[in-house]
Amino acid sequence: MSKSKSIYRIITLTLMAIFTTITFVLASNQISKSAQKTEIRGVWITNIDSEVLFSSSETKTAINRLANLNFNTLYPTIWQGGYTLYPSQVAQQVFGKSLDPETGLQGRDVLQEIISEGHEKGLTIIPWFEFGFMAPADSELARLHPNWLTKRRDGTTIKMEGKYPRVWLNPFHPEVQQFILDLVIEIVTKYDIDGIQFDDHFGLPSEFGYDDFTVKLYEKEFPGLLPSDDYKETFWVRWRANKINNFMERVSKEIKAIKPDYIISVSPNPLHFALSAYLQDWFTWEREKWIDEIVLQVYRPDIKRFMNELEQTEVKLAKNHIPFAIGILTGLKDNSTPIKTIEEQVEVVRKRNFAGVSFFFYESLWKWGKESENIRNKSFEEMFKHKTYRPYISG
């Protein structure tokens, strides 16, 4: 081969290598940009340690602030403390109160306000069915329907949630199921929402289930057997979890029959705790396609524990099928989360290609922290520099 041909060949190969490299880089950048095109940027809005829902002006200000910060999803509570936060005929018929008696909610439909204002700003509105099967021990619901409550093995009904005494409606009782379903369908049919979200309370603490109705149901299915005295016994846990699974399937099908495009979202605890402690088998819900979105509550201040929850097998499997976001604790009234911790956790979530994040809860985004409200606000401005859409969920 002549010297000129060798040089020509070297130049040609070099140019081809450069072209290939440029093409690869451009393609990688395109993939990266494509991967960043959608992201759930959510926040839970509650009525505890929070004033945001108690006046129309406060509610509007909050929505505008979140929209300006490029959030795209709101999860406002609608079933909390034994009351609905919207005018409910179902609640009126069942326990005589159509609306939470909080003064700031009277004469208003705060859910409709959130929908109207939020949709105008391009936000997705997914009401949060916060209390699930739980109710305050002194609520009208609990007092008027004592036969709906489930019990522990020793006959007690109260489980403390912090300083608050709670009782649990029996998720295996057909009247309870119908009440919960009626509330859900009322919301779905009455409002122009984008979906509905259930959380860790859409289950049952595993120490419960020893009420007469449930024991008789168990005996009917397994003549001669009684539920185990050990509430964490494997078969007893699985039997009750399957009953809740059956109800979740019913709820999902009823919603989709009315609104096929509605997002059925669930915000559970990690599965190793959710199933054993709350009989909530959300992985089955995902496998069976009864839900469209998961926002896993990973409220861990320690970054190693936080990352460990994201590496669980069921998490990896589920995130390949449906939008899977991570719930991050931005703080409580007496226990704020440092903004650096929030930033680090968001970065971890993004690096692992999750569908996005949701923060618990609105006020703690900027209040109660050691940093100033201005510093925390600027952090979220930096976090969400540009507007983006949520992941598309096919029907």
N, C-alpha and C positions, 0 to 999 in steps of 0.2 A: 504493500500500500504506500502511495506517495505521501510525502510530508504534507502537501496541501490538502489531500483528502483526509488525512488524520486530524489536521487542525479543524477542517470543516465538520468532521464527525464529532469532535470534542465540543465545538461550539453548538452544534445541533442538540447533542445530549444535554449540555448545560442549559440551553434555552428550554428544552422539554422539562427538565427538572424544576426550573424556576416557574414555568407555567403550571406544572402540577402542584407545586407548593402554594402558589397564589390561589389556584382553584380550591385547594383543600382549606386554606385559611378562610376564603370567602364563604365556602360551604359551611365551615364550622361556625363562622359568625352568623350566618343565616339561620342555622339550627339554634344557636344561642338566642338570637333575637326572637325566633319563632317560639322557643320555650318560654320566653318572658312576655309573650303577647297577652297571656291571661294569668290572672292571679286573684284568688279570693282575698279581699281585704275587709274583714268583718269586725264588728264590735257588738257585744251584747249590751242591751240597754235595759236596766232593771229599775225597780222602784224601792229598793232597799239601800240605805246609805246614799240616796240619790234623790235629787229634786227635779231632775230633768223632765219627768213625765207629768209633773203636777201643775204646769201652766202652759198654755198654748205658745206663749212667747219663748219660754225656756226650751220647749220641744223644737220649735222652729229654729232657734239659734243653734241648738246642738246639731240638727241635721245639716244646716248650712256650713257649720264648722267642719263636720266630717267630710262633706262633699268637697269643700275647699282643700282639704288635706288629701284628697284623692282616694278616700275609702270608697268601696262600691257595694257593700252589703251591710244591712242592719238586721240584727236579731232582737227585736223588742219583746219583752215579756208580755204575755197575755193571760196567763193562768198562774196566779201566784198568791200564796197566803190564804188559800181557800176561796178566792174570788176571781172573777174574770175582770180584766181591765178594759173591757169593751162591753156595751150593753147587750146582755145575753138573755134571750127568752128561755133557753135551756136551764141556765142557772136559776132563773126566777121560778120556774116550775118545780125544780128539784129541791131547792132549799130557801127559796123566798127572797133572794138577793140577786138583782140583775147586774150589779156593778159593785166593784170595790168601794166601800164607803169613804175612802180618803177624800177630804174636802176638795182638793185640787182636781179631782177627776169628775166631779159632779157637773152635769149639764154639758158634758163633752163626750166625744168618741175619740179618744187619743189614738187608737189604732188607725182610724180613718185619717186623722191629721197626719200621722207618720207616713201613711201610704201616699196621700196626695202630695205632701211636701217632698217626700223621698223620691217618688217617681218623677216629679218635675225636675229633680236634680240628677236623674239617671241612676238612682240607687236601686238595688234589688232589696225587696222587703220580704223577709222570712220570719213571721211571728214565732216566738219561742214559747212552747207549751211547758213552762218551767217546772211546775210542781208535780206534773205527772200524776201518779197515784198517791202522792203525799198530801196531807192536810194538817192544819193546826189542830191540836187536841181540843181546843175550845171553839172551833168553828161551827157555824150553823150546819154545815154539811155533815160533820162528825156527830153532832148532837141529834140531828133529825134522822140519821140513818146508822144507828149503832150496829145493825146487822151487816153493814157493808165493811166493817173494820175487820182486819185480820189480827191474829194473836201470836205470841210466842208460845213455847212449850209450857211455860208456867202460867199462861193465861193473861199476861200483861200485854198492853197495846201501845204504850208510849215509848217512843225512841227520841232521845234528845238530839237536836241539831244545834250545836253550840249551847246557848242558854234557852232555846225554844223547844217546848214539848210538841212533838209531832205524832200523828197516827198515820196508818197506811190503809188505804182502801184495798180491798181484796181483789187483785187482778184476775182471779179465777172465777169470781162471782159474775153471773150473766147480767145482773142489774148494774153492777159497777162498770162492766165492759160497755154496756149500752149507754150509760151516762157519759163516759169518756168519749166514746165514738160520736155521740150526739154533739158534744162540744166541738170536736174536731170538724165534723161535717158542717156545723153551723158557721165556723170561721171560714172554711173553704168555699162555701156557697155564698156567704154574705159579703165577702170582701175581695177586692181585686189584688190579692197578694200573689207573690211569686212562688210560695211554698210554705211549708211549716216545719218546725224543728222540735224534735223530742230530745231529752237529755238523759242523764243518769237516773233521774227519778221515774223514768218509764220502765220500771222494773220493780223489784221488791227486795228489801234487806233480807238476806237469807235466813235470819233467825225467825222470821215470820212464816206463817202458813199452817199454823196448828189450830186454827179456828174450826168450829164444827163443820161448816160447809166444805172446807177443803179436805179435812180428814175423811169425811163421808165419800167425797168424790174419789179420793185415793183408794179407799176400801172397795168402792164399787168397781173400779178398774182392776184391782188386785185383791180378790176375795181372800180373807184370812190374814192379810198383811196390814200393818200399820206404818205410818211414816216413821222414819228413824228418829230416835231421840237426839241424835247428832245432826244438827241442821246443816252441816257441811258434808254429810255422807253423800257419796258420789251419785248414787241413783236418785236419791231424794232431791238433790240439786238439779239433776238433769230433767227429772219429771216436771218440776215446777218451771224450769227455764223453757222447756218445750211448750208448756201451756202459754207462757208469755209470747213465745215465738208464734204460736198459732194466732194469738190476738193481733200481733204486729202484722202478720200476713193479711188478716181481715181488714185492719185499718188501712194498709197500703192499697189493697184492691178497691176499697170503698172510695178512697181519695182519687185514685187513678180513673175510676169509672166516671167520676164527675169532671175532673180536670186532669187529663192525661199528661199535660206538660208541667204540672206542679212539681216542684223540687221537694222530695221527702228527705229531710236532713236529720241526722242524729248526731248528738254531741255526747258521747259516752266517756267513761273512764277507760284506761287501758284494760284489755280483755282479761288478763290474769286476775285483776281485781273486780272488774265488772261482773264476770260470771260467778265467781265464788262468793262475792259479798252482796251482789244485787241481782243475781239470777238473770243478768242481761247478756244474752248471747248475740251481740251485735254482728259478730263475724258471720253467723248464719244468715242474718238479715241481709248482709251484703252479698253473700254467695247466692242467695235465693232471689236477688234483685228486687227486694221489697223497699229498698232505700236508694237514693240517688246521690247522696253526699254524706261524708263523714267529717266531723270536726272534732278530733280527739283531744280531750282535755289532758294536757301534759303540764300540770301546774307544779313544776319542779324547779326550785331555785338553783340547784346544783347542776352544772352543765353536763357532767358525765351521766348523771341519772336521766337528765332530759334527753340526751342523745341515745341512751340505752333504750328508752321507750320507742324511739323512732326506728330502731333496728329490729323490732320484734317481727317474727315471720308473718303473722296475720296482718300486720301493718303493711309490710312489703307487698303481700298478695293483694290486699284490698286496694292499695293505691294504684295498682296497675289496671283496675277495672273501672273505678269511679273517682270523681274528684275527692281527694283526701287532704284536708287541711289540718292544721295544728292549732289548738286553743292554747293561748299564752296568758298567764296571769300577770296583768299589769299592776296589780296591787289591791289591797283591801284597805278599809278606812284606818285600821290600826297596824297595818303591815304593808307598807308600800314596797314595790319592786323597783330596784335601781334601774334607771334608764339604760345603763350599760348592759345590764343583764337582758333586758328586752331586746336591745339591738343585737346582742350576740345570739340569742335564740332565734330571732328572725333570720339571721344570716345562716344559721345551721339548717333551718327549714328550707331555705332557698337552695342551698348547696345540694340538698338531697332531693330536689325536684318534687317537693310536695305541691299541692294545688294552691296553697296560700296559708293565711293565718287568720285567726279571729282573737280579739282581745277581750278579756274579762277584767273590768267592765268600763263603761264610758267615763265616769268621773275619775277613775284611777289612772286614766291615760295621762292626766296632768296634775291631779290633786294629790295631796298628802305625801308627796315624795320629798326627799332631802334636797333634790334639785328644784329650781324655780319652775313655775308653770311655763315660763317663756322658753327655758332650756329644753324641757320635755316636748313642748310643741315643735320647736325647731328640729328635734330629733325625728319626729314623725314626718315633718316636711321633707327631710333628707331621705327617710326610709321609703317614702312613696312620692318620688319626684315628679312622676308623670302619671297621668290617668291610664287605667287599663281595665279591660273587661274581665268578668268572671269566666271560668271555664264553661264551655258550652256543654249542656247536659242533654243528650238525645232522649227522646221519649221511648 
